[in-house]
Amino acid sequence: MCKSCPERHFHAYADSAYGGQSVLAHLPANCDLTSRLPLDARLYAPAPEHRPGTRGRPRKRGERLPSPRQMLEQQQAHRLTLKLYGRQDKVRLVEAVAHWYSVPHRPLKVVAVEPLTGGRPVQAFYSTVTDEPAEQVLGGYAGRWSIEEAFQGSKSHLGFEEPQGWSRQAVRRTAPLAMLLYSLTVLWFAQEGHRLYEPPIRSWYRRKAHPSFADMLTTLRYACLRAAISSTPQGKQGRQNLLLLLPGSLKAAA
């Protein structure tokens, strides 16, 4: 994508599986990356300038710097409240600009964070945009969660990964259509469907605070079924239409 559009600039947010040193080392010049960083990552200062006449090859790295975990233990941390993943948590936060061992040519904004509330573990992140504020690094990474939710909901409930398209048009249409249906369902629920929503009663799941996409889709099916039943005329023909309508509706609900 980045190489095919050299005139554009991209910023990718990826989890640790796609943000390792092997990816970072081959990142195109027109692409920035924000991802997770191991707490024991070996970090270094920039390499000192190579003076003319100095024997030996130029150094690739400068002095060893504290790892993200050591940053939280040894340095003065900022205490602040961050709104991430739909909630507010108090954290201790330390940031620095450093170079990762296997990618010494690329400076990184390193952010180590220790949540004080919410029960999350100590974590570390990096961004190739070295002048980016730490809050923006964390907020940008957290923002990818809604995208992950959209993919998961589309795969589980809208058949996003089920079709096997063999033509170019099928490939171009199937995935965008599933994502379009996902977006329309969420928008409908935000505008109208939330008035019809009733949280399911589950003895093992009593603290559910927000509806999932499955709940939104169930509410939409209920609204469609109710509208279809309400519009069914009375009489023998209406009863026959209702009998034809119910089996398909029950299959969709199942």
C-alpha positions as CSV (number, residue, x, y, z in Angstrom):
1,M,0.0,0.0,0.0
2,C,2.7,2.5,1.0
3,K,4.9,1.7,-2.0
4,S,2.0,1.9,-4.4
5,C,1.1,5.4,-3.2
6,P,4.4,7.1,-2.7
7,E,2.8,10.6,-2.8
8,R,0.7,9.8,0.3
9,H,1.7,9.4,3.9
10,F,0.4,6.6,6.1
11,H,0.3,5.9,9.8
12,A,-0.4,2.3,10.8
13,Y,-1.4,1.2,14.3
14,A,-0.7,-2.5,14.8
15,D,-0.5,-5.0,17.7
16,S,2.8,-6.6,18.6
17,A,2.4,-9.4,16.0
18,Y,2.8,-6.8,13.2
19,G,4.9,-4.2,14.9
20,G,8.1,-6.2,15.7
21,Q,11.6,-5.3,14.7
22,S,11.4,-7.2,11.4
23,V,8.6,-5.0,10.3
24,L,10.0,-1.8,11.7
25,A,13.4,-2.4,10.0
26,H,11.7,-2.4,6.5
27,L,9.1,0.3,7.0
28,P,8.7,2.5,3.9
29,A,9.8,6.1,4.3
30,N,6.2,7.4,3.8
31,C,4.8,5.2,6.6
32,D,4.8,5.7,10.4
33,L,4.0,3.0,12.8
34,T,2.7,2.8,16.4
35,S,2.7,-0.5,18.2
36,R,3.5,-2.4,21.4
37,L,7.0,-2.6,22.8
38,P,8.4,-5.4,25.0
39,L,8.9,-4.2,28.6
40,D,12.5,-5.6,28.5
41,A,13.3,-4.1,25.1
42,R,17.0,-3.1,24.7
43,L,17.1,0.7,24.1
44,Y,20.0,2.9,23.2
45,A,20.9,6.5,22.7
46,P,21.7,7.6,19.1
47,A,25.1,6.6,17.8
48,P,27.9,9.2,18.3
49,E,29.1,11.1,15.4
50,H,32.0,9.4,13.6
51,R,35.0,11.6,13.5
52,P,37.3,11.6,10.5
53,G,40.5,9.7,11.1
54,T,39.0,7.5,13.9
55,R,40.0,3.9,13.5
56,G,37.3,1.2,13.2
57,R,33.9,1.2,11.7
58,P,31.3,3.8,12.9
59,R,29.2,2.8,15.9
60,K,25.6,1.9,15.2
61,R,24.4,2.6,18.7
62,G,25.1,5.0,21.6
63,E,24.9,4.3,25.3
64,R,22.6,1.7,26.7
65,L,19.4,3.3,28.1
66,P,16.9,1.9,30.6
67,S,14.3,-0.6,29.3
68,P,10.6,0.5,29.5
69,R,10.2,-1.5,32.8
70,Q,13.3,0.2,34.2
71,M,12.0,3.6,33.0
72,L,9.0,3.2,35.3
73,E,11.2,2.0,38.2
74,Q,14.0,4.6,38.0
75,Q,12.5,7.8,36.5
76,Q,10.0,10.3,37.7
77,A,6.7,9.4,36.2
78,H,3.8,11.7,35.3
79,R,0.4,10.9,36.9
80,L,-2.6,11.6,34.8
81,T,-6.0,10.3,33.9
82,L,-6.5,8.9,30.4
83,K,-9.8,8.1,28.6
84,L,-9.1,4.9,26.7
85,Y,-11.3,2.1,25.5
86,G,-14.4,4.0,26.7
87,R,-13.4,4.5,30.3
88,Q,-11.1,6.7,32.4
89,D,-8.1,5.2,34.2
90,K,-5.4,6.8,36.3
91,V,-1.9,5.9,35.2
92,R,1.8,6.5,35.8
93,L,3.5,7.4,32.5
94,V,7.1,7.8,31.4
95,E,8.3,8.8,27.9
96,A,11.6,9.0,26.1
97,V,13.1,9.0,22.6
98,A,15.3,6.0,22.0
99,H,16.6,3.5,19.4
100,W,15.6,-0.2,19.5
101,Y,18.5,-2.6,19.3
102,S,17.8,-4.3,15.9
103,V,16.6,-1.0,14.3
104,P,19.3,1.4,15.4
105,H,18.8,3.8,12.5
106,R,15.2,4.8,13.4
107,P,14.5,6.9,16.5
108,L,11.3,6.0,18.4
109,K,9.0,7.7,20.9
110,V,8.8,5.2,23.7
111,V,6.0,5.3,26.2
112,A,5.9,3.1,29.3
113,V,2.6,3.2,31.3
114,E,1.5,1.6,34.6
115,P,-2.2,1.7,35.2
116,L,-3.2,2.6,38.7
117,T,-6.8,1.7,38.3
118,G,-8.7,-0.6,36.0
119,G,-6.6,-3.7,36.6
120,R,-4.6,-3.5,33.3
121,P,-1.0,-4.7,33.3
122,V,2.1,-2.5,32.8
123,Q,2.7,-2.0,29.1
124,A,5.0,-0.2,26.7
125,F,4.4,1.3,23.3
126,Y,6.4,3.1,20.6
127,S,5.8,5.4,17.7
128,T,8.0,6.4,14.9
129,V,6.7,10.0,15.2
130,T,9.2,11.1,17.9
131,D,7.5,14.5,18.5
132,E,4.1,12.9,19.1
133,P,2.7,13.4,22.7
134,A,2.5,10.3,24.8
135,E,-1.2,10.7,25.3
136,Q,-1.7,10.7,21.5
137,V,0.5,7.6,21.1
138,L,-1.8,5.7,23.6
139,G,-5.0,7.2,22.3
140,G,-4.1,6.3,18.7
141,Y,-3.2,2.7,19.7
142,A,-6.4,2.3,21.7
143,G,-8.4,3.6,18.7
144,R,-7.7,0.5,16.7
145,W,-9.9,-1.5,19.0
146,S,-13.1,-0.2,17.3
147,I,-11.7,-1.4,14.0
148,E,-10.9,-4.9,15.5
149,E,-14.5,-5.0,16.8
150,A,-15.8,-4.2,13.4
151,F,-13.9,-7.0,11.8
152,Q,-14.9,-9.5,14.5
153,G,-18.5,-8.6,14.3
154,S,-18.6,-8.7,10.5
155,K,-16.9,-12.1,10.5
156,S,-19.0,-13.7,13.2
157,H,-22.4,-12.4,12.2
158,L,-22.3,-11.1,8.6
159,G,-20.3,-13.7,6.8
160,F,-17.3,-11.5,6.1
161,E,-14.9,-14.4,5.7
162,E,-17.3,-17.1,4.4
163,P,-17.7,-16.3,0.7
164,Q,-15.1,-17.7,-1.7
165,G,-15.0,-15.2,-4.6
166,W,-13.2,-16.2,-7.8
167,S,-13.8,-13.1,-9.9
168,R,-12.4,-9.6,-9.5
169,Q,-15.8,-8.1,-9.0
170,A,-16.7,-10.6,-6.2
171,V,-13.5,-9.7,-4.3
172,R,-14.2,-6.0,-4.7
173,R,-17.9,-6.3,-3.6
174,T,-18.2,-8.9,-0.9
175,A,-16.0,-7.5,1.8
176,P,-17.1,-3.8,1.4
177,L,-20.8,-4.9,1.4
178,A,-20.3,-6.8,4.7
179,M,-18.6,-3.7,6.3
180,L,-21.3,-1.5,4.9
181,L,-24.0,-3.6,6.5
182,Y,-22.1,-3.5,9.8
183,S,-21.9,0.3,9.6
184,L,-25.6,0.7,8.7
185,T,-26.6,-1.6,11.6
186,V,-24.6,0.4,14.2
187,L,-25.9,3.7,12.8
188,W,-29.5,2.4,12.9
189,F,-29.0,1.3,16.5
190,A,-27.5,4.6,17.6
191,Q,-30.4,6.6,16.1
192,E,-33.5,4.3,16.5
193,G,-32.7,0.8,17.7
194,H,-31.5,1.6,21.2
195,R,-35.1,2.5,22.1
196,L,-36.1,-1.2,21.3
197,Y,-33.1,-2.8,23.0
198,E,-33.7,-4.9,26.1
199,P,-30.6,-6.4,27.7
200,P,-30.7,-10.2,27.8
201,I,-31.2,-11.8,31.2
202,R,-28.3,-14.1,31.9
203,S,-27.5,-15.4,35.4
204,W,-23.8,-15.7,34.5
205,Y,-23.6,-12.3,32.9
206,R,-25.2,-9.7,35.1
207,R,-22.9,-6.7,34.7
208,K,-23.2,-6.2,31.0
209,A,-23.3,-2.4,30.6
210,H,-23.3,-1.9,26.8
211,P,-24.8,-3.8,23.9
212,S,-22.6,-5.8,21.6
213,F,-23.0,-5.9,17.8
214,A,-24.8,-9.2,18.3
215,D,-27.3,-7.4,20.5
216,M,-27.7,-4.7,17.8
217,L,-28.3,-7.2,15.1
218,T,-30.8,-9.1,17.2
219,T,-32.7,-5.9,17.9
220,L,-32.7,-5.1,14.2
221,R,-34.2,-8.5,13.4
222,Y,-36.8,-8.0,16.0
223,A,-37.8,-4.6,14.6
224,C,-38.0,-6.1,11.1
225,L,-40.1,-9.0,12.3
226,R,-42.4,-6.8,14.3
227,A,-42.9,-4.5,11.3
228,A,-43.7,-7.5,9.1
229,I,-46.2,-9.0,11.5
230,S,-47.9,-5.6,12.1
231,S,-48.3,-5.1,8.3
232,T,-49.8,-8.6,7.8
233,P,-53.5,-8.3,6.9
234,Q,-56.1,-10.1,8.9
235,G,-57.9,-13.1,7.5
236,K,-57.0,-16.4,6.0
237,Q,-54.4,-14.9,3.6
238,G,-52.8,-13.0,6.4
239,R,-52.4,-16.1,8.5
240,Q,-50.8,-18.0,5.6
241,N,-48.4,-15.1,5.0
242,L,-47.5,-15.2,8.7
243,L,-46.8,-18.9,8.6
244,L,-44.5,-18.4,5.7
245,L,-42.8,-15.5,7.5
246,L,-42.1,-17.1,10.9
247,P,-39.9,-20.1,9.9
248,G,-37.4,-17.8,8.1
249,S,-37.4,-15.4,11.0
250,L,-36.8,-18.2,13.5
251,K,-33.9,-19.4,11.4
252,A,-32.4,-15.9,11.3
253,A,-32.8,-15.6,15.1
254,A,-31.1,-19.0,15.7
